[in-house]
Amino acid sequence: MLIMKFLEGKKGQMALETIFKVLILLVAVAVIIGLIMTFSDEVRNIVKEFIGKFFGKSPTQEFPKQVEKDSFSAGEIASYIESCYTTMTSVSETEQKDTNCFLLIGKNFESSGILEKVSPSIRGNVEISADFTRGILIIEFIDVGNKIIVR
């Protein structure tokens, strides 16, 4: 009888201990997911770079890309700017070179608000010199200073 009471006390402790272990595990999973969400661009770039090196293809070999549409919104242009900047700065400094990343061909380009839609972290590296009246927009990466020129 004394042994039964002793074992019943241990069962309660085991259950509480298991609950705390599961709780700690859930918190750890939440932290890991949060880190992945926060640094997903960097993780994606590292994976792309690894795959590119594994197959012998660097991300700069993908450029220039030609995109043809009737019209481009400011948000779309900003996305192309960020894509160019992220791709080119993810390669090593020795492989970076002046590159035309995107040739956007269209009839209408929304010119107002492009810089506001670009990520604040790279906004200082973007220079827009295009007049948006021609049917083509060139998004170019300049190695010196890691600048993006939209012309």
SETITOR-550649 format. One record per residue: residue number from 1; residue in one letter; x, y, z of N, C-alpha, C in turn. Coordinates in steps of 0.1 Angstrom, whole numbers. Atoms other than C-alpha are relative to their C-alpha. Layout:
BEGIN
@nr->NUM, rest->A, n_east->X, n_north->Y, n_up->Z, ca_east->X, ca_north->Y, ca_up->Z, c_east->X, c_north->Y, c_up->Z
...
//
This chain:
BEGIN
@nr->1, rest->M, n_east->8, n_north->-12, n_up->0, ca_east->0, ca_north->0, ca_up->0, c_east->9, c_north->13, c_up->0
@nr->2, rest->L, n_east->-9, n_north->-12, n_up->-1, ca_east->28, ca_north->24, ca_up->8, c_east->7, c_north->2, c_up->-14
@nr->3, rest->I, n_east->-6, n_north->0, n_up->13, ca_east->44, ca_north->15, ca_up->-25, c_east->-9, c_north->6, c_up->-10
@nr->4, rest->M, n_east->10, n_north->-5, n_up->9, ca_east->12, ca_north->23, ca_up->-44, c_east->-1, c_north->16, c_up->2
@nr->5, rest->K, n_east->1, n_north->-14, n_up->-2, ca_east->10, ca_north->58, ca_up->-28, c_east->12, c_north->7, c_up->-5
@nr->6, rest->F, n_east->-12, n_north->-6, n_up->5, ca_east->46, ca_north->64, ca_up->-37, c_east->0, c_north->1, c_up->-15
@nr->7, rest->L, n_east->1, n_north->0, n_up->14, ca_east->40, ca_north->54, ca_up->-73, c_east->-10, c_north->10, c_up->-6
@nr->8, rest->E, n_east->10, n_north->-10, n_up->5, ca_east->9, ca_north->76, ca_up->-76, c_east->6, c_north->14, c_up->1
@nr->9, rest->G, n_east->-6, n_north->-13, n_up->-1, ca_east->29, ca_north->106, ca_up->-65, c_east->10, c_north->2, c_up->-11
@nr->10, rest->K, n_east->-9, n_north->-1, n_up->11, ca_east->55, ca_north->98, ca_up->-92, c_east->-7, c_north->2, c_up->-13
@nr->11, rest->K, n_east->8, n_north->-1, n_up->12, ca_east->28, ca_north->96, ca_up->-119, c_east->-3, c_north->15, c_up->-2
@nr->12, rest->G, n_east->4, n_north->-14, n_up->1, ca_east->17, ca_north->132, ca_up->-111, c_east->12, c_north->8, c_up->-4
@nr->13, rest->Q, n_east->-12, n_north->-7, n_up->3, ca_east->53, ca_north->144, ca_up->-113, c_east->4, c_north->-3, c_up->-15
@nr->14, rest->M, n_east->-3, n_north->4, n_up->14, ca_east->59, ca_north->126, ca_up->-146, c_east->-9, c_north->8, c_up->-10
@nr->15, rest->A, n_east->9, n_north->-7, n_up->9, ca_east->28, ca_north->142, ca_up->-162, c_east->4, c_north->14, c_up->0
@nr->16, rest->L, n_east->-3, n_north->-14, n_up->0, ca_east->38, ca_north->177, ca_up->-151, c_east->14, c_north->2, c_up->-7
@nr->17, rest->E, n_east->-13, n_north->-1, n_up->7, ca_east->74, ca_north->171, ca_up->-163, c_east->-2, c_north->-2, c_up->-15
@nr->18, rest->T, n_east->2, n_north->2, n_up->15, ca_east->61, ca_north->159, ca_up->-197, c_east->-7, c_north->12, c_up->-6
@nr->19, rest->I, n_east->7, n_north->-13, n_up->5, ca_east->38, ca_north->190, ca_up->-200, c_east->11, c_north->11, c_up->-2
@nr->20, rest->F, n_east->-10, n_north->-10, n_up->2, ca_east->68, ca_north->212, ca_up->-194, c_east->10, c_north->-2, c_up->-11
@nr->21, rest->K, n_east->-9, n_north->4, n_up->11, ca_east->90, ca_north->193, ca_up->-219, c_east->-7, c_north->4, c_up->-13
@nr->22, rest->V, n_east->7, n_north->-3, n_up->13, ca_east->63, ca_north->197, ca_up->-246, c_east->-1, c_north->15, c_up->-1
@nr->23, rest->L, n_east->1, n_north->-14, n_up->0, ca_east->58, ca_north->233, ca_up->-237, c_east->14, c_north->7, c_up->-5
@nr->24, rest->I, n_east->-13, n_north->-5, n_up->4, ca_east->96, ca_north->240, ca_up->-241, c_east->2, c_north->-4, c_up->-15
@nr->25, rest->L, n_east->-2, n_north->4, n_up->14, ca_east->96, ca_north->221, ca_up->-274, c_east->-8, c_north->9, c_up->-9
@nr->26, rest->L, n_east->8, n_north->-9, n_up->8, ca_east->67, ca_north->242, ca_up->-287, c_east->6, c_north->14, c_up->-1
@nr->27, rest->V, n_east->-6, n_north->-13, n_up->1, ca_east->85, ca_north->274, ca_up->-278, c_east->12, c_north->0, c_up->-9
@nr->28, rest->A, n_east->-12, n_north->1, n_up->9, ca_east->117, ca_north->262, ca_up->-295, c_east->-4, c_north->0, c_up->-14
@nr->29, rest->V, n_east->5, n_north->0, n_up->13, ca_east->97, ca_north->254, ca_up->-326, c_east->-5, c_north->13, c_up->-5
@nr->30, rest->A, n_east->4, n_north->-13, n_up->4, ca_east->81, ca_north->288, ca_up->-326, c_east->11, c_north->9, c_up->-3
@nr->31, rest->V, n_east->-11, n_north->-8, n_up->2, ca_east->114, ca_north->305, ca_up->-323, c_east->7, c_north->-3, c_up->-13
@nr->32, rest->I, n_east->-6, n_north->4, n_up->12, ca_east->129, ca_north->285, ca_up->-351, c_east->-8, c_north->5, c_up->-12
@nr->33, rest->I, n_east->9, n_north->-5, n_up->11, ca_east->99, ca_north->293, ca_up->-374, c_east->1, c_north->15, c_up->-1
@nr->34, rest->G, n_east->-1, n_north->-14, n_up->1, ca_east->102, ca_north->329, ca_up->-365, c_east->14, c_north->5, c_up->-6
@nr->35, rest->L, n_east->-13, n_north->-3, n_up->6, ca_east->139, ca_north->330, ca_up->-374, c_east->0, c_north->-3, c_up->-15
@nr->36, rest->I, n_east->1, n_north->3, n_up->14, ca_east->132, ca_north->313, ca_up->-407, c_east->-8, c_north->10, c_up->-7
@nr->37, rest->M, n_east->8, n_north->-10, n_up->6, ca_east->105, ca_north->338, ca_up->-415, c_east->7, c_north->13, c_up->-1
@nr->38, rest->T, n_east->-7, n_north->-12, n_up->-1, ca_east->127, ca_north->367, ca_up->-405, c_east->11, c_north->0, c_up->-11
@nr->39, rest->F, n_east->-12, n_north->1, n_up->8, ca_east->157, ca_north->356, ca_up->-425, c_east->-2, c_north->-8, c_up->-13
@nr->40, rest->S, n_east->3, n_north->9, n_up->11, ca_east->139, ca_north->338, ca_up->-454, c_east->7, c_north->4, c_up->-13
@nr->41, rest->D, n_east->-7, n_north->-4, n_up->12, ca_east->155, ca_north->360, ca_up->-481, c_east->14, c_north->-5, c_up->0
@nr->42, rest->E, n_east->-14, n_north->4, n_up->-2, ca_east->190, ca_north->353, ca_up->-468, c_east->1, c_north->-15, c_up->-2
@nr->43, rest->V, n_east->0, n_north->15, n_up->1, ca_east->182, ca_north->315, ca_up->-465, c_east->-2, c_north->-3, c_up->-15
@nr->44, rest->R, n_east->2, n_north->3, n_up->15, ca_east->168, ca_north->315, ca_up->-501, c_east->12, c_north->3, c_up->-8
@nr->45, rest->N, n_east->-12, n_north->-3, n_up->8, ca_east->199, ca_north->332, ca_up->-514, c_east->11, c_north->-10, c_up->2
@nr->46, rest->I, n_east->-10, n_north->10, n_up->-3, ca_east->222, ca_north->308, ca_up->-496, c_east->-3, c_north->-13, c_up->-8
@nr->47, rest->V, n_east->4, n_north->13, n_up->7, ca_east->203, ca_north->278, ca_up->-510, c_east->2, c_north->2, c_up->-15
@nr->48, rest->K, n_east->-2, n_north->-2, n_up->15, ca_east->203, ca_north->293, ca_up->-546, c_east->15, c_north->0, c_up->-3
@nr->49, rest->E, n_east->-14, n_north->0, n_up->2, ca_east->240, ca_north->300, ca_up->-543, c_east->6, c_north->-14, c_up->1
@nr->50, rest->F, n_east->-5, n_north->13, n_up->-1, ca_east->247, ca_north->265, ca_up->-531, c_east->-3, c_north->-9, c_up->-12
@nr->51, rest->I, n_east->4, n_north->8, n_up->12, ca_east->227, ca_north->249, ca_up->-559, c_east->7, c_north->5, c_up->-12
@nr->52, rest->G, n_east->-7, n_north->-5, n_up->11, ca_east->243, ca_north->272, ca_up->-584, c_east->14, c_north->-5, c_up->-1
@nr->53, rest->K, n_east->-14, n_north->5, n_up->0, ca_east->278, ca_north->262, ca_up->-573, c_east->0, c_north->-15, c_up->-2
@nr->54, rest->F, n_east->0, n_north->15, n_up->2, ca_east->268, ca_north->225, ca_up->-572, c_east->-2, c_north->-3, c_up->-15
@nr->55, rest->F, n_east->2, n_north->3, n_up->14, ca_east->256, ca_north->226, ca_up->-608, c_east->9, c_north->9, c_up->-9
@nr->56, rest->G, n_east->-10, n_north->-8, n_up->8, ca_east->283, ca_north->251, ca_up->-619, c_east->-6, c_north->12, c_up->-7
@nr->57, rest->K, n_east->6, n_north->-12, n_up->6, ca_east->259, ca_north->280, ca_up->-627, c_east->-1, c_north->11, c_up->11
@nr->58, rest->S, n_east->1, n_north->-11, n_up->-9, ca_east->262, ca_north->314, ca_up->-611, c_east->-13, c_north->8, c_up->-3
@nr->59, rest->P, n_east->12, n_north->-7, n_up->2, ca_east->231, ca_north->336, ca_up->-606, c_east->1, c_north->11, c_up->-11
@nr->60, rest->T, n_east->-2, n_north->-11, n_up->9, ca_east->246, ca_north->363, ca_up->-628, c_east->-1, c_north->-5, c_up->-15
@nr->61, rest->Q, n_east->1, n_north->6, n_up->13, ca_east->244, ca_north->339, ca_up->-658, c_east->-15, c_north->1, c_up->-5
@nr->62, rest->E, n_east->14, n_north->-1, n_up->4, ca_east->206, ca_north->343, ca_up->-657, c_east->-4, c_north->13, c_up->-6
@nr->63, rest->F, n_east->3, n_north->-14, n_up->5, ca_east->208, ca_north->380, ca_up->-667, c_east->6, c_north->2, c_up->-14
@nr->64, rest->P, n_east->12, n_north->-8, n_up->-2, ca_east->196, ca_north->399, ca_up->-686, c_east->-12, c_north->-8, c_up->-4
@nr->65, rest->K, n_east->13, n_north->6, n_up->3, ca_east->160, ca_north->388, ca_up->-685, c_east->-9, c_north->11, c_up->-7
@nr->66, rest->Q, n_east->9, n_north->-9, n_up->7, ca_east->136, ca_north->403, ca_up->-709, c_east->-15, c_north->-3, c_up->4
@nr->67, rest->V, n_east->14, n_north->1, n_up->-4, ca_east->100, ca_north->409, ca_up->-697, c_east->-9, c_north->9, c_up->-8
@nr->68, rest->E, n_east->9, n_north->-8, n_up->9, ca_east->73, ca_north->420, ca_up->-721, c_east->-14, c_north->0, c_up->6
@nr->69, rest->K, n_east->14, n_north->-2, n_up->-4, ca_east->39, ca_north->433, ca_up->-709, c_east->-5, c_north->13, c_up->-5
@nr->70, rest->D, n_east->5, n_north->-12, n_up->4, ca_east->15, ca_north->460, ca_up->-718, c_east->3, c_north->12, c_up->9
@nr->71, rest->S, n_east->-3, n_north->-10, n_up->-10, ca_east->20, ca_north->479, ca_up->-686, c_east->7, c_north->-6, c_up->12
@nr->72, rest->F, n_east->-7, n_north->4, n_up->-12, ca_east->42, ca_north->477, ca_up->-655, c_east->-4, c_north->10, c_up->11
@nr->73, rest->S, n_east->4, n_north->-9, n_up->-11, ca_east->30, ca_north->491, ca_up->-621, c_east->13, c_north->3, c_up->8
@nr->74, rest->A, n_east->-11, n_north->-4, n_up->-9, ca_east->53, ca_north->508, ca_up->-596, c_east->5, c_north->-11, c_up->9
@nr->75, rest->G, n_east->-3, n_north->12, n_up->-8, ca_east->52, ca_north->477, ca_up->-574, c_east->8, c_north->-10, c_up->-7
@nr->76, rest->E, n_east->-7, n_north->10, n_up->8, ca_east->63, ca_north->454, ca_up->-602, c_east->14, c_north->5, c_up->-3
@nr->77, rest->I, n_east->-14, n_north->-6, n_up->3, ca_east->92, ca_north->477, ca_up->-611, c_east->8, c_north->-1, c_up->12
@nr->78, rest->A, n_east->-7, n_north->1, n_up->-13, ca_east->102, ca_north->478, ca_up->-574, c_east->4, c_north->-14, c_up->2
@nr->79, rest->S, n_east->-3, n_north->14, n_up->-2, ca_east->101, ca_north->440, ca_up->-573, c_east->12, c_north->-4, c_up->-9
@nr->80, rest->Y, n_east->-11, n_north->3, n_up->9, ca_east->124, ca_north->437, ca_up->-603, c_east->13, c_north->7, c_up->5
@nr->81, rest->I, n_east->-12, n_north->-7, n_up->-6, ca_east->148, ca_north->463, ca_up->-587, c_east->5, c_north->-8, c_up->12
@nr->82, rest->E, n_east->-5, n_north->7, n_up->-12, ca_east->149, ca_north->443, ca_up->-554, c_east->5, c_north->-14, c_up->-4
@nr->83, rest->S, n_east->-5, n_north->13, n_up->5, ca_east->153, ca_north->410, ca_up->-573, c_east->14, c_north->1, c_up->-6
@nr->84, rest->C, n_east->-13, n_north->-3, n_up->5, ca_east->183, ca_north->424, ca_up->-592, c_east->10, c_north->2, c_up->11
@nr->85, rest->Y, n_east->-9, n_north->-3, n_up->-11, ca_east->199, ca_north->438, ca_up->-561, c_east->3, c_north->-12, c_up->9
@nr->86, rest->T, n_east->-2, n_north->12, n_up->-9, ca_east->194, ca_north->407, ca_up->-540, c_east->8, c_north->-11, c_up->-7
@nr->87, rest->T, n_east->-8, n_north->10, n_up->7, ca_east->207, ca_north->384, ca_up->-567, c_east->14, c_north->4, c_up->-2
@nr->88, rest->M, n_east->-14, n_north->-4, n_up->3, ca_east->238, ca_north->404, ca_up->-575, c_east->8, c_north->2, c_up->13
@nr->89, rest->T, n_east->-8, n_north->-1, n_up->-13, ca_east->248, ca_north->411, ca_up->-539, c_east->1, c_north->-13, c_up->7
@nr->90, rest->S, n_east->-2, n_north->13, n_up->-6, ca_east->244, ca_north->375, ca_up->-530, c_east->12, c_north->-8, c_up->-5
@nr->91, rest->V, n_east->-12, n_north->6, n_up->5, ca_east->273, ca_north->365, ca_up->-552, c_east->12, c_north->6, c_up->6
@nr->92, rest->S, n_east->-12, n_north->-6, n_up->-6, ca_east->308, ca_north->370, ca_up->-540, c_east->5, c_north->12, c_up->-7
@nr->93, rest->E, n_east->-5, n_north->-12, n_up->6, ca_east->325, ca_north->403, ca_up->-546, c_east->8, c_north->-2, c_up->-13
@nr->94, rest->T, n_east->-8, n_north->2, n_up->12, ca_east->349, ca_north->388, ca_up->-571, c_east->-8, c_north->-3, c_up->-12
@nr->95, rest->E, n_east->9, n_north->3, n_up->12, ca_east->320, ca_north->376, ca_up->-593, c_east->-9, c_north->11, c_up->-4
@nr->96, rest->Q, n_east->9, n_north->-11, n_up->3, ca_east->300, ca_north->408, ca_up->-591, c_east->6, c_north->8, c_up->-12
@nr->97, rest->K, n_east->-4, n_north->-9, n_up->11, ca_east->301, ca_north->429, ca_up->-623, c_east->-12, c_north->8, c_up->-4
@nr->98, rest->D, n_east->11, n_north->-8, n_up->5, ca_east->281, ca_north->456, ca_up->-640, c_east->-9, c_north->-9, c_up->-9
@nr->99, rest->T, n_east->8, n_north->9, n_up->8, ca_east->251, ca_north->438, ca_up->-654, c_east->-14, c_north->6, c_up->-2
@nr->100, rest->N, n_east->14, n_north->-3, n_up->3, ca_east->218, ca_north->446, ca_up->-671, c_east->-8, c_north->-12, c_up->5
@nr->101, rest->C, n_east->8, n_north->10, n_up->-6, ca_east->194, ca_north->426, ca_up->-649, c_east->-13, c_north->-3, c_up->-8
@nr->102, rest->F, n_east->13, n_north->2, n_up->6, ca_east->161, ca_north->432, ca_up->-665, c_east->-2, c_north->11, c_up->-11
@nr->103, rest->L, n_east->5, n_north->-9, n_up->11, ca_east->148, ca_north->447, ca_up->-698, c_east->-15, c_north->-1, c_up->0
@nr->104, rest->L, n_east->14, n_north->-1, n_up->-1, ca_east->112, ca_north->457, ca_up->-692, c_east->-5, c_north->7, c_up->-12
@nr->105, rest->I, n_east->5, n_north->-5, n_up->13, ca_east->94, ca_north->462, ca_up->-725, c_east->-15, c_north->1, c_up->1
@nr->106, rest->G, n_east->14, n_north->-2, n_up->-1, ca_east->59, ca_north->477, ca_up->-724, c_east->-4, c_north->14, c_up->-5
@nr->107, rest->K, n_east->6, n_north->-13, n_up->5, ca_east->36, ca_north->506, ca_up->-734, c_east->-1, c_north->10, c_up->11
@nr->108, rest->N, n_east->3, n_north->-9, n_up->-11, ca_east->29, ca_north->521, ca_up->-700, c_east->9, c_north->-5, c_up->12
@nr->109, rest->F, n_east->-8, n_north->2, n_up->-12, ca_east->52, ca_north->524, ca_up->-669, c_east->-5, c_north->10, c_up->10
@nr->110, rest->E, n_east->5, n_north->-8, n_up->-11, ca_east->38, ca_north->537, ca_up->-636, c_east->13, c_north->5, c_up->7
@nr->111, rest->S, n_east->-12, n_north->-5, n_up->-5, ca_east->66, ca_north->560, ca_up->-626, c_east->0, c_north->6, c_up->14
@nr->112, rest->S, n_east->1, n_north->-7, n_up->-13, ca_east->53, ca_north->576, ca_up->-594, c_east->-1, c_north->-11, c_up->11
@nr->113, rest->G, n_east->0, n_north->9, n_up->-12, ca_east->60, ca_north->558, ca_up->-561, c_east->9, c_north->-12, c_up->-1
@nr->114, rest->I, n_east->-8, n_north->12, n_up->2, ca_east->86, ca_north->533, ca_up->-573, c_east->9, c_north->-1, c_up->12
@nr->115, rest->L, n_east->-10, n_north->0, n_up->-11, ca_east->112, ca_north->543, ca_up->-546, c_east->-7, c_north->-3, c_up->13
@nr->116, rest->E, n_east->7, n_north->3, n_up->-12, ca_east->85, ca_north->541, ca_up->-519, c_east->-3, c_north->-14, c_up->2
@nr->117, rest->K, n_east->4, n_north->15, n_up->0, ca_east->77, ca_north->505, ca_up->-528, c_east->13, c_north->-8, c_up->1
@nr->118, rest->V, n_east->-12, n_north->7, n_up->-2, ca_east->114, ca_north->495, ca_up->-527, c_east->3, c_north->-1, c_up->14
@nr->119, rest->S, n_east->-3, n_north->3, n_up->-14, ca_east->126, ca_north->480, ca_up->-495, c_east->9, c_north->11, c_up->6
@nr->120, rest->P, n_east->-8, n_north->-11, n_up->-5, ca_east->140, ca_north->507, ca_up->-472, c_east->15, c_north->-3, c_up->2
@nr->121, rest->S, n_east->-15, n_north->4, n_up->-2, ca_east->173, ca_north->488, ca_up->-467, c_east->8, c_north->2, c_up->-13
@nr->122, rest->I, n_east->-7, n_north->-2, n_up->12, ca_east->182, ca_north->492, ca_up->-504, c_east->-4, c_north->13, c_up->-7
@nr->123, rest->R, n_east->5, n_north->-12, n_up->6, ca_east->164, ca_north->524, ca_up->-512, c_east->11, c_north->10, c_up->-3
@nr->124, rest->G, n_east->-11, n_north->-9, n_up->2, ca_east->196, ca_north->544, ca_up->-509, c_east->9, c_north->-4, c_up->-11
@nr->125, rest->N, n_east->-9, n_north->5, n_up->11, ca_east->213, ca_north->523, ca_up->-535, c_east->-7, c_north->0, c_up->-14
@nr->126, rest->V, n_east->8, n_north->0, n_up->13, ca_east->186, ca_north->529, ca_up->-562, c_east->0, c_north->14, c_up->-6
@nr->127, rest->E, n_east->0, n_north->-13, n_up->7, ca_east->189, ca_north->557, ca_up->-587, c_east->-9, c_north->-2, c_up->-13
@nr->128, rest->I, n_east->9, n_north->1, n_up->11, ca_east->161, ca_north->563, ca_up->-612, c_east->3, c_north->12, c_up->-9
@nr->129, rest->S, n_east->-4, n_north->-10, n_up->9, ca_east->172, ca_north->582, ca_up->-643, c_east->-9, c_north->-1, c_up->-13
@nr->130, rest->A, n_east->9, n_north->2, n_up->12, ca_east->145, ca_north->570, ca_up->-668, c_east->-10, c_north->11, c_up->-1
@nr->131, rest->D, n_east->11, n_north->-9, n_up->2, ca_east->120, ca_north->593, ca_up->-683, c_east->-14, c_north->-7, c_up->-3
@nr->132, rest->F, n_east->12, n_north->8, n_up->1, ca_east->94, ca_north->565, ca_up->-688, c_east->-8, c_north->3, c_up->-12
@nr->133, rest->T, n_east->8, n_north->-3, n_up->12, ca_east->84, ca_north->577, ca_up->-722, c_east->4, c_north->-10, c_up->-11
@nr->134, rest->R, n_east->-4, n_north->10, n_up->10, ca_east->103, ca_north->551, ca_up->-742, c_east->-7, c_north->-14, c_up->3
@nr->135, rest->G, n_east->7, n_north->13, n_up->-3, ca_east->89, ca_north->515, ca_up->-745, c_east->9, c_north->-10, c_up->7
@nr->136, rest->I, n_east->-9, n_north->9, n_up->-7, ca_east->118, ca_north->500, ca_up->-726, c_east->6, c_north->6, c_up->13
@nr->137, rest->L, n_east->-6, n_north->-4, n_up->-12, ca_east->131, ca_north->502, ca_up->-691, c_east->11, c_north->-9, c_up->4
@nr->138, rest->I, n_east->-12, n_north->8, n_up->-3, ca_east->166, ca_north->489, ca_up->-682, c_east->3, c_north->1, c_up->15
@nr->139, rest->I, n_east->-4, n_north->1, n_up->-14, ca_east->173, ca_north->478, ca_up->-646, c_east->14, c_north->-6, c_up->0
@nr->140, rest->E, n_east->-14, n_north->4, n_up->1, ca_east->211, ca_north->477, ca_up->-643, c_east->7, c_north->0, c_up->14
@nr->141, rest->F, n_east->-8, n_north->0, n_up->-12, ca_east->234, ca_north->467, ca_up->-614, c_east->14, c_north->5, c_up->-3
@nr->142, rest->I, n_east->-14, n_north->-5, n_up->2, ca_east->266, ca_north->487, ca_up->-610, c_east->8, c_north->-5, c_up->12
@nr->143, rest->D, n_east->-8, n_north->6, n_up->-11, ca_east->293, ca_north->469, ca_up->-590, c_east->6, c_north->10, c_up->10
@nr->144, rest->V, n_east->-6, n_north->-9, n_up->-9, ca_east->310, ca_north->499, ca_up->-576, c_east->-11, c_north->7, c_up->8
@nr->145, rest->G, n_east->11, n_north->-6, n_up->-9, ca_east->288, ca_north->509, ca_up->-546, c_east->-12, c_north->-9, c_up->1
@nr->146, rest->N, n_east->12, n_north->8, n_up->0, ca_east->263, ca_north->481, ca_up->-553, c_east->-12, c_north->8, c_up->-3
@nr->147, rest->K, n_east->12, n_north->-9, n_up->3, ca_east->239, ca_north->505, ca_up->-570, c_east->-8, c_north->-6, c_up->-11
@nr->148, rest->I, n_east->10, n_north->3, n_up->11, ca_east->208, ca_north->499, ca_up->-591, c_east->-3, c_north->12, c_up->-7
@nr->149, rest->I, n_east->3, n_north->-12, n_up->9, ca_east->203, ca_north->523, ca_up->-620, c_east->-12, c_north->-5, c_up->-8
@nr->150, rest->V, n_east->11, n_north->2, n_up->8, ca_east->169, ca_north->524, ca_up->-636, c_east->0, c_north->11, c_up->-11
@nr->151, rest->R, n_east->-1, n_north->-10, n_up->11, ca_east->172, ca_north->540, ca_up->-671, c_east->-9, c_north->-4, c_up->-11
//
